[in-house]
Amino acid sequence: LQLGDGVQPGHVLGPVPDLPTVPLRGGEQPLGLVVADRPHRRAAALGQLVDGQLHTPNCNHYSNSVKVAPVTGGGGPGATLTAPRDGGTGMKVALTVNDFIDRAELVYGDRVGIVDEPDQPAPSWGAMTYCEVAAKARAQAASLDALGVGVGERVAIVSHNAARLFTSFYGVSGSGRILVPINFRLNATEIEYIVDHCGATVLVVDPELDEDLAAVTAKHRFVIGTESDEALFGSTEEPQPWTPDEDATATINYTSGTTARPKGVQLTHRNIWLNAATFGWQAGVCD
């Protein structure tokens, strides 16, 4: 289903042509349609098929081909959704960090998602909508493609909590690489050990720490600023597809090494997804 720009929230897309016939198993009822806004990314939302027309949730826009596939399930809260595949067998949906930014972009794309600290050594990114954060993440993934940084390689970032670091959880981890956020309060010896120990291919350093960390290197080394923004977030290409794997390592978080050398803790996509969801439930987040 080819869609152009300008689809507004609540817009009705249809009529949907040539939907395949779906054989339903016992107790299943058709629930709706899976809508993926990019052919290589898995479904981001459900749309309702009503009288032959596809009603989407509060989406903001689609700029690429939209893949539509029927979805069935047992119905009711918490029901498992399944889609016909390989003769009607069930489908496992991997839990990855992309789920959060994909939904935020799709449902709340025009809302401000992050406000970068205005007073910092590098130029601030200011207020960014979820659509803008997602676009930056895709550009970062494509930029890493261009640098030849493959799936599973490490990208280490020594930075304060800032928009670039936040975006990298999606641009790096969300494209199959491994993000290594490093505590900027550690000394140069400790940071050098972490960069070497994790085998970082890319090292990104806060401008305030560049001089102190001059001896800490990697194959690709960048200082956060205008030039690194162009190199790491400036691509206009679509990133290479990554098959979602919830058991893949998303980040390696290092201890501070108070009593010994810093120790790296590998967190999988599933670890992070469940942790974020649990925090959300406990905090009373309802959407």
Disulfide bonds with the S-S distance in Angstrom:
none
